[in-house]
Amino acid sequence: MNSHARDLSEAREQEQMILDAIEKWLERDVRPHVLKFDHADEYPHEMVEQMKELGLFGATIPEEYGGLGLSATTYAKIVEKIATDWMSLTGIFNSHLIMAACVTRMGTEVQKADLLPRFASGALRGGLALTEPDAGTDLQAIRTRAVRDGDEYVINGTKTWISNGIEGSCFALLVKTDPNAEPRHKGMTMFIAEKGEGFTVSKKLEKMGYKGIDSAELVFQDYRVPASRLVGGEEGRGMQAALGGLELGRINIAARGCGLAAAALNDSVSYAQTRKTFGKPIAQHQAIQLKLGEMATKLQAARLLTYDAARAYDSGERCDMEAGMAKFFASETAVENSLEAMRIHGGYGYSKEYHVERYFRDAPLMCIGEGTNEIQRMIIAKQLIERNPA
Ligand SMILES: Cc1cc2nc3c(=O)[nH]c(=O)nc-3n(C[C@H](O)[C@H](O)[C@H](O)COP(=O)(O)OP(=O)(O)OC[C@H]3O[C@@H](n4cnc5c(N)ncnc54)[C@H](O)[C@@H]3O)c2cc1C
């Protein structure tokens, strides 16, 4: 075996060990409790502590800073596995890892040494604060403003829909440092902001699905952040920091979509073999077989797109088109498979005794978060044209 083959086989072995450890955890500590936590919309504190022990808060943080340094490919497999049991859990570490990716990619050495080990251990947890009440897709329209005052910046504004907003304590916060800049993105800057005076949670947002994890509105009123927390130490690069992190975020959403689509399929395959109508299991009716065949094929296609995007990310290639395709297709597959699973389960698909109604409530979020699917298709088309000039 040459050294490349040896490295590859060691990486596969390490990946399998991690996936096995996660499977054991899911089986013992998650699966039996999902219905209860989801229906009560209860934050899973104990599971979060277990996620810390598994190293999930440092999954993609480089090993030199205390993380597991996993590839996007292994990360995607972990996310799919967890999302198959309970998608909400993946949101607790995903936006946290995007915040960490901002620091890894664009932070100064001092910022990396200060923040990444604490992010990796989960001692400092949080997420990404980009969206505002009047600006989501059009991020350059944000109004949260940071004004320099000596060694600090004073921040005023409101962020909304922030995942981990209540339970987290630290956020990658996108602001305007120059609201008159042209182009607009040149006036945007990213800070790593820890909760403190002037940084408050104004409300918990109620949702159709994605229960258990907190989504909140955050208000900044004369909040002071040290200038040393400006990511990269230079104003005007905030949009770059936000967009860079979103590639990994889109691979994560694609993997979550695969997890939901897989859960819907698994439950359907099993139910269709036990539920009988007209003297035989419904799995023997052709109408049900057509559904199962289509669900399985779409899931496999979604997985392959996700792995392809993760491979491109790992090899350092530009992968906005690949991540966009994976995110778009896998999230739409999650929606379609969850609806088909509901049809296959008949009335029981609508019952809170089964997981299927949860997949149906959780899946549409995958079409919205980390850039809506309308925007993904536009990104794909733009890249298609750029990569194939006439
Ligand atoms: C549960 C949940 C969790 C979230 N977590 C976070 C988080 O942790 N951090 C964070 O910053 N944000 C978060 N978000 C916000 C999310 O990223 C935004 O909702 C999303 O980016 C869309 O923005 P919007 O809601 O303002 O919709 P809008 O931007 O107002 O879009 C409305 C519609 O118009 C379409 N549209 C907009 N512009 C165009 C265009 N140019 N061409 C064609 N169609 C267009 C959109 O696709 C959409 O269909 C979360 C949202 C939810 C629901």
The ligand as an SDF file (V2000), in Angstrom:
LIG
                    3D

 53 58  0  0  0  0  0  0  0  0999 V2000
  -35.8700   28.8570   11.5280 C   0  0  0  0  0  0  0  0  0  0  0  0
  -34.9560   29.8500   10.8980 C   0  0  0  0  0  0  0  0  0  0  0  0
  -33.6460   29.9210   11.3400 C   0  0  0  0  0  0  0  0  0  0  0  0
  -32.7900   30.8960   10.7990 C   0  0  0  0  0  0  0  0  0  0  0  0
  -31.5050   31.0160   11.2990 N   0  0  0  0  0  0  0  0  0  0  0  0
  -30.7640   32.0900   10.9360 C   0  0  0  0  0  0  0  0  0  0  0  0
  -29.4980   32.3500   11.5830 C   0  0  0  0  0  0  0  0  0  0  0  0
  -29.0320   31.6000   12.4450 O   0  0  0  0  0  0  0  0  0  0  0  0
  -28.8120   33.4740   11.2320 N   0  0  0  0  0  0  0  0  0  0  0  0
  -29.2770   34.3350   10.2810 C   0  0  0  0  0  0  0  0  0  0  0  0
  -28.6120   35.3280   10.0220 O   0  0  0  0  0  0  0  0  0  0  0  0
  -30.4680   34.1090    9.6460 N   0  0  0  0  0  0  0  0  0  0  0  0
  -31.2070   33.0100    9.9550 C   0  0  0  0  0  0  0  0  0  0  0  0
  -32.4300   32.7930    9.3350 N   0  0  0  0  0  0  0  0  0  0  0  0
  -32.8950   33.7320    8.3370 C   0  0  0  0  0  0  0  0  0  0  0  0
  -32.8490   33.1720    6.9240 C   0  0  0  0  0  0  0  0  0  0  0  0
  -31.5120   33.0580    6.4990 O   0  0  0  0  0  0  0  0  0  0  0  0
  -33.6740   34.1040    6.0370 C   0  0  0  0  0  0  0  0  0  0  0  0
  -35.0380   33.9250    6.4100 O   0  0  0  0  0  0  0  0  0  0  0  0
  -33.4770   33.8170    4.5740 C   0  0  0  0  0  0  0  0  0  0  0  0
  -32.1790   34.2200    4.1870 O   0  0  0  0  0  0  0  0  0  0  0  0
  -34.4930   34.5650    3.6870 C   0  0  0  0  0  0  0  0  0  0  0  0
  -34.5620   35.9050    4.0340 O   0  0  0  0  0  0  0  0  0  0  0  0
  -35.9880   36.6130    4.3090 P   0  0  0  0  0  0  0  0  0  0  0  0
  -36.7090   35.7440    5.2700 O   0  0  0  0  0  0  0  0  0  0  0  0
  -35.7220   38.0130    4.6960 O   0  0  0  0  0  0  0  0  0  0  0  0
  -36.7370   36.5470    2.9280 O   0  0  0  0  0  0  0  0  0  0  0  0
  -36.6560   37.6600    1.7460 P   0  0  0  0  0  0  0  0  0  0  0  0
  -35.2310   37.9940    1.4770 O   0  0  0  0  0  0  0  0  0  0  0  0
  -37.5650   38.7800    2.0880 O   0  0  0  0  0  0  0  0  0  0  0  0
  -37.2550   36.8290    0.5280 O   0  0  0  0  0  0  0  0  0  0  0  0
  -38.6540   36.6260    0.3340 C   0  0  0  0  0  0  0  0  0  0  0  0
  -38.8520   35.8280   -0.9580 C   0  0  0  0  0  0  0  0  0  0  0  0
  -38.3420   36.5630   -2.0860 O   0  0  0  0  0  0  0  0  0  0  0  0
  -37.3750   35.7680   -2.7860 C   0  0  0  0  0  0  0  0  0  0  0  0
  -36.3250   36.6400   -3.3050 N   0  0  0  0  0  0  0  0  0  0  0  0
  -35.6330   37.5820   -2.6180 C   0  0  0  0  0  0  0  0  0  0  0  0
  -34.7650   38.2050   -3.4230 N   0  0  0  0  0  0  0  0  0  0  0  0
  -34.8980   37.6370   -4.6490 C   0  0  0  0  0  0  0  0  0  0  0  0
  -34.2900   37.8380   -5.9200 C   0  0  0  0  0  0  0  0  0  0  0  0
  -33.3040   38.7320   -6.0910 N   0  0  0  0  0  0  0  0  0  0  0  0
  -34.7000   37.0920   -6.9570 N   0  0  0  0  0  0  0  0  0  0  0  0
  -35.6660   36.1580   -6.8010 C   0  0  0  0  0  0  0  0  0  0  0  0
  -36.2860   35.9100   -5.6260 N   0  0  0  0  0  0  0  0  0  0  0  0
  -35.9090   36.6450   -4.5680 C   0  0  0  0  0  0  0  0  0  0  0  0
  -36.8540   34.7830   -1.7430 C   0  0  0  0  0  0  0  0  0  0  0  0
  -36.2920   33.6320   -2.3700 O   0  0  0  0  0  0  0  0  0  0  0  0
  -38.1170   34.4850   -0.9650 C   0  0  0  0  0  0  0  0  0  0  0  0
  -38.8740   33.5470   -1.6910 O   0  0  0  0  0  0  0  0  0  0  0  0
  -33.2620   31.7720    9.7950 C   0  0  0  0  0  0  0  0  0  0  0  0
  -34.5830   31.6570    9.3370 C   0  0  0  0  0  0  0  0  0  0  0  0
  -35.4240   30.7140    9.8750 C   0  0  0  0  0  0  0  0  0  0  0  0
  -36.8530   30.6450    9.3780 C   0  0  0  0  0  0  0  0  0  0  0  0
  1  2  1  0
  2  3  1  0
  2 52  2  0
  3  4  2  0
  4  5  1  0
  4 50  1  0
  5  6  2  0
  6  7  1  0
  6 13  1  0
  7  8  2  0
  7  9  1  0
  9 10  1  0
 10 11  2  0
 10 12  1  0
 12 13  2  0
 13 14  1  0
 14 15  1  0
 14 50  1  0
 15 16  1  0
 16 17  1  0
 16 18  1  0
 18 19  1  0
 18 20  1  0
 20 21  1  0
 20 22  1  0
 22 23  1  0
 23 24  1  0
 24 25  2  0
 24 26  1  0
 24 27  1  0
 27 28  1  0
 28 29  2  0
 28 30  1  0
 28 31  1  0
 31 32  1  0
 32 33  1  0
 33 34  1  0
 33 48  1  0
 34 35  1  0
 35 36  1  0
 35 46  1  0
 36 37  1  0
 36 45  1  0
 37 38  2  0
 38 39  1  0
 39 40  1  0
 39 45  2  0
 40 41  1  0
 40 42  2  0
 42 43  1  0
 43 44  2  0
 44 45  1  0
 46 47  1  0
 46 48  1  0
 48 49  1  0
 50 51  2  0
 51 52  1  0
 52 53  1  0
M  END
$$$$
